């Protein structure tokens, strides 16, 4: 419920076609964002550092606000 409220507020602040970039892997986030007109556009994992045997990864998600009302 708090996730939906937070995403609704973010969506309201974005202009049509605007982007949200985040690294939050919370369950339900992609589906909730899509239902609010903020569908997933791209996701990518990157190595941030660490030793070669155990590198430190992070994943980012890119959403784009619909250009037309949902």
PDB file of N, CA, C and O in Angstrom:
ATOM      1  N   UNK A   1       0.821  -1.193   0.000  1.00  0.00           N
ATOM      2  CA  UNK A   1       0.000   0.000   0.000  1.00  0.00           C
ATOM      3  C   UNK A   1       0.863   1.254   0.000  1.00  0.00           C
ATOM      4  O   UNK A   1       0.576   2.205  -0.728  1.00  0.00           O
ATOM      5  N   UNK A   2       1.912   1.264   0.807  1.00  0.00           N
ATOM      6  CA  UNK A   2       2.818   2.411   0.825  1.00  0.00           C
ATOM      7  C   UNK A   2       3.588   2.522  -0.485  1.00  0.00           C
ATOM      8  O   UNK A   2       3.866   3.623  -0.960  1.00  0.00           O
ATOM      9  N   UNK A   3       3.932   1.372  -1.064  1.00  0.00           N
ATOM     10  CA  UNK A   3       4.627   1.368  -2.349  1.00  0.00           C
ATOM     11  C   UNK A   3       3.754   2.001  -3.427  1.00  0.00           C
ATOM     12  O   UNK A   3       4.233   2.818  -4.214  1.00  0.00           O
ATOM     13  N   UNK A   4       2.491   1.632  -3.466  1.00  0.00           N
ATOM     14  CA  UNK A   4       1.572   2.188  -4.460  1.00  0.00           C
ATOM     15  C   UNK A   4       1.428   3.700  -4.280  1.00  0.00           C
ATOM     16  O   UNK A   4       1.400   4.440  -5.263  1.00  0.00           O
ATOM     17  N   UNK A   5       1.337   4.158  -3.044  1.00  0.00           N
ATOM     18  CA  UNK A   5       1.220   5.593  -2.778  1.00  0.00           C
ATOM     19  C   UNK A   5       2.481   6.326  -3.224  1.00  0.00           C
ATOM     20  O   UNK A   5       2.397   7.379  -3.856  1.00  0.00           O
ATOM     21  N   UNK A   6       3.646   5.775  -2.899  1.00  0.00           N
ATOM     22  CA  UNK A   6       4.909   6.402  -3.296  1.00  0.00           C
ATOM     23  C   UNK A   6       5.023   6.478  -4.817  1.00  0.00           C
ATOM     24  O   UNK A   6       5.400   7.514  -5.364  1.00  0.00           O
ATOM     25  N   UNK A   7       4.698   5.386  -5.493  1.00  0.00           N
ATOM     26  CA  UNK A   7       4.778   5.380  -6.957  1.00  0.00           C
ATOM     27  C   UNK A   7       3.751   6.314  -7.589  1.00  0.00           C
ATOM     28  O   UNK A   7       4.034   6.946  -8.607  1.00  0.00           O
ATOM     29  N   UNK A   8       2.566   6.407  -6.998  1.00  0.00           N
ATOM     30  CA  UNK A   8       1.555   7.334  -7.507  1.00  0.00           C
ATOM     31  C   UNK A   8       2.057   8.776  -7.401  1.00  0.00           C
ATOM     32  O   UNK A   8       1.845   9.573  -8.315  1.00  0.00           O
ATOM     33  N   UNK A   9       2.715   9.112  -6.299  1.00  0.00           N
ATOM     34  CA  UNK A   9       3.260  10.460  -6.128  1.00  0.00           C
ATOM     35  C   UNK A   9       4.379  10.738  -7.129  1.00  0.00           C
ATOM     36  O   UNK A   9       4.441  11.822  -7.711  1.00  0.00           O
ATOM     37  N   UNK A  10       5.263   9.759  -7.329  1.00  0.00           N
ATOM     38  CA  UNK A  10       6.348   9.924  -8.299  1.00  0.00           C
ATOM     39  C   UNK A  10       5.775  10.098  -9.699  1.00  0.00           C
ATOM     40  O   UNK A  10       6.207  10.975 -10.447  1.00  0.00           O
ATOM     41  N   UNK A  11       4.805   9.266 -10.051  1.00  0.00           N
ATOM     42  CA  UNK A  11       4.181   9.342 -11.373  1.00  0.00           C
ATOM     43  C   UNK A  11       3.545  10.715 -11.584  1.00  0.00           C
ATOM     44  O   UNK A  11       3.645  11.284 -12.671  1.00  0.00           O
ATOM     45  N   UNK A  12       2.898  11.245 -10.559  1.00  0.00           N
ATOM     46  CA  UNK A  12       2.253  12.559 -10.664  1.00  0.00           C
ATOM     47  C   UNK A  12       3.274  13.674 -10.894  1.00  0.00           C
ATOM     48  O   UNK A  12       2.959  14.676 -11.536  1.00  0.00           O
ATOM     49  N   UNK A  13       4.491  13.509 -10.378  1.00  0.00           N
ATOM     50  CA  UNK A  13       5.521  14.537 -10.528  1.00  0.00           C
ATOM     51  C   UNK A  13       6.235  14.471 -11.875  1.00  0.00           C
ATOM     52  O   UNK A  13       6.832  15.458 -12.307  1.00  0.00           O
ATOM     53  N   UNK A  14       6.180  13.320 -12.541  1.00  0.00           N
ATOM     54  CA  UNK A  14       6.858  13.176 -13.825  1.00  0.00           C
ATOM     55  C   UNK A  14       6.012  13.744 -14.961  1.00  0.00           C
ATOM     56  O   UNK A  14       4.788  13.613 -14.956  1.00  0.00           O
ATOM     57  N   UNK A  15       6.654  14.360 -15.912  1.00  0.00           N
ATOM     58  CA  UNK A  15       5.948  14.811 -17.111  1.00  0.00           C
ATOM     59  C   UNK A  15       5.676  13.594 -17.984  1.00  0.00           C
ATOM     60  O   UNK A  15       6.341  12.572 -17.818  1.00  0.00           O
ATOM     61  N   UNK A  16       4.722  13.668 -18.911  1.00  0.00           N
ATOM     62  CA  UNK A  16       4.507  12.560 -19.842  1.00  0.00           C
ATOM     63  C   UNK A  16       5.802  12.249 -20.602  1.00  0.00           C
ATOM     64  O   UNK A  16       6.438  13.151 -21.147  1.00  0.00           O
ATOM     65  N   UNK A  17       6.182  10.988 -20.634  1.00  0.00           N
ATOM     66  CA  UNK A  17       7.430  10.582 -21.271  1.00  0.00           C
ATOM     67  C   UNK A  17       8.632  10.651 -20.346  1.00  0.00           C
ATOM     68  O   UNK A  17       9.732  10.260 -20.736  1.00  0.00           O
ATOM     69  N   UNK A  18       8.439  11.151 -19.101  1.00  0.00           N
ATOM     70  CA  UNK A  18       9.530  11.259 -18.135  1.00  0.00           C
ATOM     71  C   UNK A  18       9.987   9.890 -17.643  1.00  0.00           C
ATOM     72  O   UNK A  18       9.276   8.899 -17.807  1.00  0.00           O
ATOM     73  N   UNK A  19      11.164   9.838 -17.045  1.00  0.00           N
ATOM     74  CA  UNK A  19      11.782   8.581 -16.632  1.00  0.00           C
ATOM     75  C   UNK A  19      11.928   8.472 -15.118  1.00  0.00           C
ATOM     76  O   UNK A  19      12.119   9.465 -14.417  1.00  0.00           O
ATOM     77  N   UNK A  20      11.833   7.239 -14.640  1.00  0.00           N
ATOM     78  CA  UNK A  20      12.162   6.895 -13.256  1.00  0.00           C
ATOM     79  C   UNK A  20      13.240   5.831 -13.317  1.00  0.00           C
ATOM     80  O   UNK A  20      13.033   4.776 -13.916  1.00  0.00           O
ATOM     81  N   UNK A  21      14.385   6.089 -12.710  1.00  0.00           N
ATOM     82  CA  UNK A  21      15.492   5.144 -12.632  1.00  0.00           C
ATOM     83  C   UNK A  21      15.672   4.779 -11.166  1.00  0.00           C
ATOM     84  O   UNK A  21      15.798   5.663 -10.319  1.00  0.00           O
ATOM     85  N   UNK A  22      15.687   3.477 -10.855  1.00  0.00           N
ATOM     86  CA  UNK A  22      15.838   3.055  -9.459  1.00  0.00           C
ATOM     87  C   UNK A  22      16.588   1.738  -9.378  1.00  0.00           C
ATOM     88  O   UNK A  22      16.757   1.043 -10.380  1.00  0.00           O
ATOM     89  N   UNK A  23      17.035   1.402  -8.174  1.00  0.00           N
ATOM     90  CA  UNK A  23      17.702   0.119  -7.945  1.00  0.00           C
ATOM     91  C   UNK A  23      17.017  -0.661  -6.823  1.00  0.00           C
ATOM     92  O   UNK A  23      17.667  -1.428  -6.111  1.00  0.00           O
ATOM     93  N   UNK A  24      15.736  -0.470  -6.669  1.00  0.00           N
ATOM     94  CA  UNK A  24      14.948  -1.134  -5.619  1.00  0.00           C
ATOM     95  C   UNK A  24      14.338  -2.425  -6.162  1.00  0.00           C
ATOM     96  O   UNK A  24      13.469  -2.372  -7.032  1.00  0.00           O
ATOM     97  N   UNK A  25      14.782  -3.593  -5.659  1.00  0.00           N
ATOM     98  CA  UNK A  25      14.275  -4.870  -6.177  1.00  0.00           C
ATOM     99  C   UNK A  25      13.014  -5.376  -5.479  1.00  0.00           C
ATOM    100  O   UNK A  25      12.769  -6.582  -5.461  1.00  0.00           O
ATOM    101  N   UNK A  26      12.234  -4.504  -4.920  1.00  0.00           N
ATOM    102  CA  UNK A  26      11.054  -4.899  -4.138  1.00  0.00           C
ATOM    103  C   UNK A  26      10.018  -5.639  -4.982  1.00  0.00           C
ATOM    104  O   UNK A  26       9.718  -5.247  -6.110  1.00  0.00           O
ATOM    105  N   UNK A  27       9.484  -6.705  -4.417  1.00  0.00           N
ATOM    106  CA  UNK A  27       8.446  -7.494  -5.099  1.00  0.00           C
ATOM    107  C   UNK A  27       7.220  -6.621  -5.365  1.00  0.00           C
ATOM    108  O   UNK A  27       6.783  -5.866  -4.496  1.00  0.00           O
ATOM    109  N   UNK A  28       6.681  -6.731  -6.551  1.00  0.00           N
ATOM    110  CA  UNK A  28       5.477  -5.998  -6.902  1.00  0.00           C
ATOM    111  C   UNK A  28       5.713  -4.603  -7.439  1.00  0.00           C
ATOM    112  O   UNK A  28       4.772  -3.959  -7.905  1.00  0.00           O
ATOM    113  N   UNK A  29       6.935  -4.120  -7.389  1.00  0.00           N
ATOM    114  CA  UNK A  29       7.200  -2.745  -7.822  1.00  0.00           C
ATOM    115  C   UNK A  29       6.938  -2.572  -9.318  1.00  0.00           C
ATOM    116  O   UNK A  29       6.285  -1.610  -9.722  1.00  0.00           O
ATOM    117  N   UNK A  30       7.436  -3.484 -10.138  1.00  0.00           N
ATOM    118  CA  UNK A  30       7.268  -3.359 -11.593  1.00  0.00           C
ATOM    119  C   UNK A  30       5.787  -3.395 -11.963  1.00  0.00           C
ATOM    120  O   UNK A  30       5.328  -2.592 -12.776  1.00  0.00           O
ATOM    121  N   UNK A  31       5.047  -4.314 -11.375  1.00  0.00           N
ATOM    122  CA  UNK A  31       3.619  -4.443 -11.676  1.00  0.00           C
ATOM    123  C   UNK A  31       2.832  -3.222 -11.213  1.00  0.00           C
ATOM    124  O   UNK A  31       1.958  -2.731 -11.926  1.00  0.00           O
ATOM    125  N   UNK A  32       3.148  -2.736 -10.011  1.00  0.00           N
ATOM    126  CA  UNK A  32       2.455  -1.566  -9.472  1.00  0.00           C
ATOM    127  C   UNK A  32       2.746  -0.335 -10.320  1.00  0.00           C
ATOM    128  O   UNK A  32       1.839   0.435 -10.636  1.00  0.00           O
ATOM    129  N   UNK A  33       4.004  -0.151 -10.686  1.00  0.00           N
ATOM    130  CA  UNK A  33       4.372   0.993 -11.521  1.00  0.00           C
ATOM    131  C   UNK A  33       3.639   0.939 -12.862  1.00  0.00           C
ATOM    132  O   UNK A  33       3.132   1.955 -13.337  1.00  0.00           O
ATOM    133  N   UNK A  34       3.586  -0.234 -13.465  1.00  0.00           N
ATOM    134  CA  UNK A  34       2.900  -0.375 -14.758  1.00  0.00           C
ATOM    135  C   UNK A  34       1.418  -0.039 -14.639  1.00  0.00           C
ATOM    136  O   UNK A  34       0.846   0.576 -15.538  1.00  0.00           O
ATOM    137  N   UNK A  35       0.799  -0.437 -13.542  1.00  0.00           N
ATOM    138  CA  UNK A  35      -0.630  -0.160 -13.364  1.00  0.00           C
ATOM    139  C   UNK A  35      -0.904   1.329 -13.179  1.00  0.00           C
ATOM    140  O   UNK A  35      -2.036   1.779 -13.358  1.00  0.00           O
ATOM    141  N   UNK A  36       0.123   2.094 -12.823  1.00  0.00           N
ATOM    142  CA  UNK A  36      -0.012   3.539 -12.637  1.00  0.00           C
ATOM    143  C   UNK A  36       0.444   4.337 -13.861  1.00  0.00           C
ATOM    144  O   UNK A  36       0.559   5.561 -13.802  1.00  0.00           O
ATOM    145  N   UNK A  37       0.703   3.634 -14.970  1.00  0.00           N
ATOM    146  CA  UNK A  37       1.130   4.324 -16.184  1.00  0.00           C
ATOM    147  C   UNK A  37       2.623   4.551 -16.258  1.00  0.00           C
ATOM    148  O   UNK A  37       3.082   5.445 -16.969  1.00  0.00           O
ATOM    149  N   UNK A  38       3.396   3.742 -15.523  1.00  0.00           N
ATOM    150  CA  UNK A  38       4.850   3.870 -15.483  1.00  0.00           C
ATOM    151  C   UNK A  38       5.477   2.505 -15.788  1.00  0.00           C
ATOM    152  O   UNK A  38       6.099   1.902 -14.913  1.00  0.00           O
ATOM    153  N   UNK A  39       5.317   2.012 -17.029  1.00  0.00           N
ATOM    154  CA  UNK A  39       5.792   0.671 -17.358  1.00  0.00           C
ATOM    155  C   UNK A  39       7.320   0.568 -17.403  1.00  0.00           C
ATOM    156  O   UNK A  39       8.023   1.553 -17.631  1.00  0.00           O
ATOM    157  N   UNK A  40       7.804  -0.643 -17.181  1.00  0.00           N
ATOM    158  CA  UNK A  40       9.234  -0.931 -17.249  1.00  0.00           C
ATOM    159  C   UNK A  40       9.706  -0.812 -18.689  1.00  0.00           C
ATOM    160  O   UNK A  40       9.085  -1.359 -19.600  1.00  0.00           O
ATOM    161  N   UNK A  41      10.800  -0.102 -18.889  1.00  0.00           N
ATOM    162  CA  UNK A  41      11.364   0.090 -20.217  1.00  0.00           C
ATOM    163  C   UNK A  41      12.622  -0.756 -20.396  1.00  0.00           C
ATOM    164  O   UNK A  41      12.840  -1.328 -21.464  1.00  0.00           O
ATOM    165  N   UNK A  42      13.455  -0.838 -19.345  1.00  0.00           N
ATOM    166  CA  UNK A  42      14.737  -1.534 -19.457  1.00  0.00           C
ATOM    167  C   UNK A  42      15.253  -1.873 -18.065  1.00  0.00           C
ATOM    168  O   UNK A  42      14.948  -1.180 -17.094  1.00  0.00           O
ATOM    169  N   UNK A  43      16.033  -2.938 -17.978  1.00  0.00           N
ATOM    170  CA  UNK A  43      16.721  -3.285 -16.736  1.00  0.00           C
ATOM    171  C   UNK A  43      18.122  -3.752 -17.080  1.00  0.00           C
ATOM    172  O   UNK A  43      18.351  -4.318 -18.148  1.00  0.00           O
ATOM    173  N   UNK A  44      19.059  -3.514 -16.173  1.00  0.00           N
ATOM    174  CA  UNK A  44      20.445  -3.879 -16.435  1.00  0.00           C
ATOM    175  C   UNK A  44      21.179  -4.123 -15.121  1.00  0.00           C
ATOM    176  O   UNK A  44      20.946  -3.436 -14.126  1.00  0.00           O
ATOM    177  N   UNK A  45      22.072  -5.115 -15.135  1.00  0.00           N
ATOM    178  CA  UNK A  45      22.952  -5.383 -13.994  1.00  0.00           C
ATOM    179  C   UNK A  45      24.356  -4.914 -14.363  1.00  0.00           C
ATOM    180  O   UNK A  45      24.781  -5.025 -15.513  1.00  0.00           O
ATOM    181  N   UNK A  46      25.064  -4.390 -13.372  1.00  0.00           N
ATOM    182  CA  UNK A  46      26.420  -3.902 -13.605  1.00  0.00           C
ATOM    183  C   UNK A  46      27.311  -4.302 -12.440  1.00  0.00           C
ATOM    184  O   UNK A  46      26.857  -4.390 -11.299  1.00  0.00           O
ATOM    185  N   UNK A  47      28.576  -4.542 -12.734  1.00  0.00           N
ATOM    186  CA  UNK A  47      29.564  -4.819 -11.692  1.00  0.00           C
ATOM    187  C   UNK A  47      30.045  -3.478 -11.155  1.00  0.00           C
ATOM    188  O   UNK A  47      30.487  -2.616 -11.915  1.00  0.00           O
ATOM    189  N   UNK A  48      29.954  -3.310  -9.838  1.00  0.00           N
ATOM    190  CA  UNK A  48      30.383  -2.064  -9.206  1.00  0.00           C
ATOM    191  C   UNK A  48      31.821  -2.132  -8.713  1.00  0.00           C
ATOM    192  O   UNK A  48      32.486  -1.102  -8.601  1.00  0.00           O
ATOM    193  N   UNK A  49      32.302  -3.323  -8.421  1.00  0.00           N
ATOM    194  CA  UNK A  49      33.654  -3.476  -7.895  1.00  0.00           C
ATOM    195  C   UNK A  49      33.790  -4.805  -7.186  1.00  0.00           C
ATOM    196  O   UNK A  49      33.054  -5.753  -7.464  1.00  0.00           O
ATOM    197  N   UNK A  50      34.732  -4.864  -6.277  1.00  0.00           N
ATOM    198  CA  UNK A  50      34.969  -6.088  -5.536  1.00  0.00           C
ATOM    199  C   UNK A  50      36.004  -6.955  -6.216  1.00  0.00           C
ATOM    200  O   UNK A  50      36.426  -6.665  -7.335  1.00  0.00           O
ATOM    201  N   UNK A  51      36.415  -8.022  -5.543  1.00  0.00           N
ATOM    202  CA  UNK A  51      37.419  -8.915  -6.126  1.00  0.00           C
ATOM    203  C   UNK A  51      36.825  -9.712  -7.291  1.00  0.00           C
ATOM    204  O   UNK A  51      35.622  -9.971  -7.308  1.00  0.00           O
ATOM    205  N   UNK A  52      37.642 -10.096  -8.250  1.00  0.00           N
ATOM    206  CA  UNK A  52      37.141 -10.851  -9.404  1.00  0.00           C
ATOM    207  C   UNK A  52      36.392 -12.133  -9.024  1.00  0.00           C
ATOM    208  O   UNK A  52      35.454 -12.530  -9.716  1.00  0.00           O
ATOM    209  N   UNK A  53      36.795 -12.770  -7.943  1.00  0.00           N
ATOM    210  CA  UNK A  53      36.131 -14.009  -7.530  1.00  0.00           C
ATOM    211  C   UNK A  53      34.744 -13.749  -6.942  1.00  0.00           C
ATOM    212  O   UNK A  53      33.879 -14.623  -6.984  1.00  0.00           O
ATOM    213  N   UNK A  54      34.529 -12.555  -6.396  1.00  0.00           N
ATOM    214  CA  UNK A  54      33.236 -12.208  -5.786  1.00  0.00           C
ATOM    215  C   UNK A  54      32.886 -10.751  -6.097  1.00  0.00           C
ATOM    216  O   UNK A  54      32.911  -9.903  -5.204  1.00  0.00           O
ATOM    217  N   UNK A  55      32.564 -10.461  -7.343  1.00  0.00           N
ATOM    218  CA  UNK A  55      32.258  -9.067  -7.696  1.00  0.00           C
ATOM    219  C   UNK A  55      30.958  -8.588  -7.046  1.00  0.00           C
ATOM    220  O   UNK A  55      30.063  -9.377  -6.744  1.00  0.00           O
ATOM    221  N   UNK A  56      30.886  -7.297  -6.846  1.00  0.00           N
ATOM    222  CA  UNK A  56      29.700  -6.650  -6.284  1.00  0.00           C
ATOM    223  C   UNK A  56      28.847  -6.125  -7.440  1.00  0.00           C
ATOM    224  O   UNK A  56      29.300  -5.306  -8.240  1.00  0.00           O
ATOM    225  N   UNK A  57      27.614  -6.607  -7.510  1.00  0.00           N
ATOM    226  CA  UNK A  57      26.689  -6.230  -8.582  1.00  0.00           C
ATOM    227  C   UNK A  57      25.604  -5.294  -8.060  1.00  0.00           C
ATOM    228  O   UNK A  57      25.302  -5.271  -6.867  1.00  0.00           O
ATOM    229  N   UNK A  58      25.035  -4.535  -8.963  1.00  0.00           N
ATOM    230  CA  UNK A  58      23.815  -3.788  -8.686  1.00  0.00           C
ATOM    231  C   UNK A  58      22.956  -3.860  -9.946  1.00  0.00           C
ATOM    232  O   UNK A  58      23.471  -3.979 -11.058  1.00  0.00           O
ATOM    233  N   UNK A  59      21.667  -3.788  -9.758  1.00  0.00           N
ATOM    234  CA  UNK A  59      20.731  -3.816 -10.877  1.00  0.00           C
ATOM    235  C   UNK A  59      19.916  -2.536 -10.851  1.00  0.00           C
ATOM    236  O   UNK A  59      19.509  -2.069  -9.787  1.00  0.00           O
ATOM    237  N   UNK A  60      19.683  -1.973 -12.021  1.00  0.00           N
ATOM    238  CA  UNK A  60      18.852  -0.775 -12.120  1.00  0.00           C
ATOM    239  C   UNK A  60      17.686  -1.056 -13.054  1.00  0.00           C
ATOM    240  O   UNK A  60      17.797  -1.839 -13.997  1.00  0.00           O
ATOM    241  N   UNK A  61      16.575  -0.404 -12.773  1.00  0.00           N
ATOM    242  CA  UNK A  61      15.358  -0.514 -13.570  1.00  0.00           C
ATOM    243  C   UNK A  61      15.017   0.871 -14.086  1.00  0.00           C
ATOM    244  O   UNK A  61      15.132   1.859 -13.361  1.00  0.00           O
ATOM    245  N   UNK A  62      14.596   0.939 -15.343  1.00  0.00           N
ATOM    246  CA  UNK A  62      14.212   2.197 -15.972  1.00  0.00           C
ATOM    247  C   UNK A  62      12.753   2.097 -16.404  1.00  0.00           C
ATOM    248  O   UNK A  62      12.378   1.211 -17.172  1.00  0.00           O
ATOM    249  N   UNK A  63      11.944   3.012 -15.903  1.00  0.00           N
ATOM    250  CA  UNK A  63      10.529   3.099 -16.259  1.00  0.00           C
ATOM    251  C   UNK A  63      10.316   4.407 -17.005  1.00  0.00           C
ATOM    252  O   UNK A  63      11.020   5.388 -16.768  1.00  0.00           O
ATOM    253  N   UNK A  64       9.340   4.415 -17.908  1.00  0.00           N
ATOM    254  CA  UNK A  64       8.983   5.650 -18.609  1.00  0.00           C
ATOM    255  C   UNK A  64       7.494   5.896 -18.463  1.00  0.00           C
ATOM    256  O   UNK A  64       6.671   5.020 -18.731  1.00  0.00           O
ATOM    257  N   UNK A  65       7.162   7.109 -18.030  1.00  0.00           N
ATOM    258  CA  UNK A  65       5.756   7.471 -17.877  1.00  0.00           C
ATOM    259  C   UNK A  65       5.080   7.498 -19.239  1.00  0.00           C
ATOM    260  O   UNK A  65       5.636   8.008 -20.211  1.00  0.00           O
ATOM    261  N   UNK A  66       3.892   6.952 -19.297  1.00  0.00           N
ATOM    262  CA  UNK A  66       3.125   6.934 -20.544  1.00  0.00           C
ATOM    263  C   UNK A  66       2.959   8.352 -21.074  1.00  0.00           C
ATOM    264  O   UNK A  66       2.781   9.301 -20.311  1.00  0.00           O
ATOM    265  N   UNK A  67       3.021   8.473 -22.378  1.00  0.00           N
ATOM    266  CA  UNK A  67       2.845   9.788 -23.004  1.00  0.00           C
ATOM    267  C   UNK A  67       1.376  10.157 -23.115  1.00  0.00           C
ATOM    268  O   UNK A  67       1.034  11.320 -23.332  1.00  0.00           O
ATOM    269  N   UNK A  68       0.513   9.167 -22.965  1.00  0.00           N
ATOM    270  CA  UNK A  68      -0.932   9.399 -22.989  1.00  0.00           C
ATOM    271  C   UNK A  68      -1.513   8.927 -21.668  1.00  0.00           C
ATOM    272  O   UNK A  68      -0.932   8.051 -21.028  1.00  0.00           O
ATOM    273  N   UNK A  69      -2.629   9.474 -21.242  1.00  0.00           N
ATOM    274  CA  UNK A  69      -3.232   9.037 -19.976  1.00  0.00           C
ATOM    275  C   UNK A  69      -3.532   7.545 -20.003  1.00  0.00           C
ATOM    276  O   UNK A  69      -3.911   6.989 -21.033  1.00  0.00           O
ATOM    277  N   UNK A  70      -3.353   6.908 -18.843  1.00  0.00           N
ATOM    278  CA  UNK A  70      -3.637   5.480 -18.744  1.00  0.00           C
ATOM    279  C   UNK A  70      -5.058   5.344 -18.376  1.00  0.00           C
ATOM    280  O   UNK A  70      -5.553   4.226 -18.229  1.00  0.00           O
TER     281      UNK A  70
END
